[in-house]
Amino acid sequence: MAHEVTAAILGLGSFVPAKILSNSDFEKSLDTSDEWITSRTGIKRRHIAAPEQSTSDLCLPAAQAALADAGMNAETIDLILVCTLTPDYQMPSTACVLQHKLGLAGRGVASMDLNAACSGFLYGLATAKAYVETGMARNVLVVGVEILSRVLDYTDRSTCILFGDGAGAAVVGKHRPNDPKSHALREVKIFADGTDHQHIIIKAGGTVHPTTARTIDEKMHYVQVAGREVFRFAVTKMVEMIQGTVERHGLTIDQVGRIVPHQANYRILESACERLSIPPEKFVVNLEEYGNTSAASVPLALDEAYRGGQLEPGKKVILAAFGAGLTWASALIDW
Ligand code: UT7
């Protein structure tokens, strides 16, 4: 009889560029203040890629750290998934460039990008889990990465203050029950509803509005966000996903060690906490330092919590994200 395979996270890593943009830096060029940004979002700083750094450059150290954490060579990877909305190029995929930078070229390792915006890393985990559990791949490298600073209008105070750059990576392979470094991916659930696809959007550069002098003049190559609408959607989905995970698995809140949410806005997390009656300390929050790094946000926070000793063996970890699409996704991990 065939053995049932469960996928697991075997290693984690992350990387952020060195340059920091603080709230007070924005005060110099925009009609905004540290007080407004802090009280409305919780964000204080964000890391910004240097002009010569590309998305795949951010992937590489995060991927290498995840492989080192797993105690594995890059050669053991047979699928690379790069989850991003800010790829190196329109084509080829950033995953192919990363494969080359990892020294894996010539081996035919399948490599592809996946765009589910801020839910991207969780979409990547779901894909990796499916590949591993069906035997279509043995070890999958999943990277959530963004250089959002390249697609922001730094004269628009309502969007540019929200986002930052970074990368987080996981190695997903077959669960080894007796290995404390193997964290079973019990469940990954991914969702989308395209009705409100205009709510978070970069309008130009695709087939609807190919880049022209006009699209550039009209700043259509920058991120646009319907802030209030996304805020309401985010709170509803965070509550629904966390409550759903706890109920489906018959968990008490004590059995949940930490919840790692998408780091978009502290007030979204506060509202979700209140509605769920969950103590805010359960939530891993690092948006003060990085802002919203979209697909990088969950793996960056997960890796920081892991390396900071905040994830207790034997407890559950819940991941939850939402973003453009609109998309939303959650995961339950045995830590
Ligand atoms: O990963 C998903 C990506 N998207 C998000 O996470 C967005 C979720 N939404 C949010 O985080 C919040 O809606 C924002 C932080 C974007 C905005 O906060 P808000 O409390 O919803 O503010 P608002 O959009 O209702 O704007 C209130 C006022 C406006 O002025 P008026 O029209 O009332 O005069 C804005 O122009 O605040 C103004 N404003 C600012 N003022 C100072 C907007 N941005 C700024 C700013 N500094 N940076």
Boltz pocket constraint, residues with backbone or C-beta under 6 A from the ligand:
constraints:
  - pocket:
      binder: B
      contacts: [[A, 31], [A, 32], [A, 33], [A, 36], [A, 37], [A, 40], [A, 41], [A, 118], [A, 157], [A, 158], [A, 159], [A, 161], [A, 200], [A, 225], [A, 226], [A, 227], [A, 228], [A, 230], [A, 231], [A, 264], [A, 265], [A, 292], [A, 294], [A, 322], [A, 323], [A, 324]]
      max_distance: 6.0
